[in-house]
Amino acid sequence: MTRLEYSKEILQKVSFSKELFEKELLKSKRSIKSTDVLDLKLWCENQFAARYPGVIRRSFLE
């Protein structure tokens, strides 16, 4: 399992909590390869944009 796949799994598991989701998203972004960051962003937008649009936007501005 790649770090990107692992990150997606964790994000799905913590998606019930905005605070946990944001914390894990930032952690995931730091831990995956730089070439996978765009893939993570697109996946998050597809999966969670309706629920956490501000969190996703903020997390990928940094």
C-alpha positions as CSV (number, residue, x, y, z in Angstrom):
1,M,0.0,0.0,0.0
2,T,1.4,3.4,-1.0
3,R,1.4,6.4,1.3
4,L,-1.2,8.0,-0.9
5,E,-3.5,5.0,-0.6
6,Y,-2.9,4.9,3.2
7,S,-3.7,8.6,3.5
8,K,-7.0,8.2,1.6
9,E,-8.0,5.3,3.9
10,I,-7.3,7.4,7.0
11,L,-9.1,10.4,5.7
12,Q,-12.2,8.3,5.0
13,K,-12.1,7.0,8.5
14,V,-11.8,10.4,10.2
15,S,-14.2,12.2,7.9
16,F,-16.9,12.3,10.6
17,S,-14.9,15.1,12.3
18,K,-13.9,18.3,10.7
19,E,-11.0,18.9,13.1
20,L,-9.6,15.4,12.7
21,F,-10.1,15.5,8.9
22,E,-8.1,18.8,8.7
23,K,-5.4,17.5,10.9
24,E,-5.0,14.3,9.0
25,L,-5.2,16.0,5.6
26,L,-2.3,18.3,6.5
27,K,-0.3,15.4,7.9
28,S,-1.0,13.4,4.7
29,K,0.0,16.2,2.5
30,R,3.4,16.3,4.2
31,S,3.9,12.6,4.2
32,I,3.2,11.7,0.6
33,K,5.5,12.3,-2.4
34,S,5.3,15.8,-3.9
35,T,4.2,14.2,-7.2
36,D,1.1,12.7,-5.4
37,V,-0.1,16.0,-3.8
38,L,-2.3,16.9,-6.8
39,D,-3.8,13.4,-6.9
40,L,-4.7,13.8,-3.2
41,K,-6.2,17.2,-3.8
42,L,-8.4,16.0,-6.6
43,W,-9.5,12.9,-4.7
44,C,-10.4,15.1,-1.6
45,E,-12.4,17.4,-3.9
46,N,-14.3,14.5,-5.4
47,Q,-14.9,12.8,-2.0
48,F,-15.4,15.6,0.4
49,A,-15.9,19.0,-1.4
50,A,-19.6,19.1,-0.4
51,R,-18.7,18.5,3.3
52,Y,-15.4,20.3,3.8
53,P,-14.7,22.8,1.0
54,G,-13.0,25.3,3.2
55,V,-10.7,22.7,4.8
56,I,-9.6,21.4,1.5
57,R,-9.0,24.9,0.1
58,R,-7.0,26.0,3.1
59,S,-5.0,22.8,3.3
60,F,-3.8,23.0,-0.3
61,L,-2.9,26.7,-0.2
62,E,0.1,26.0,2.1
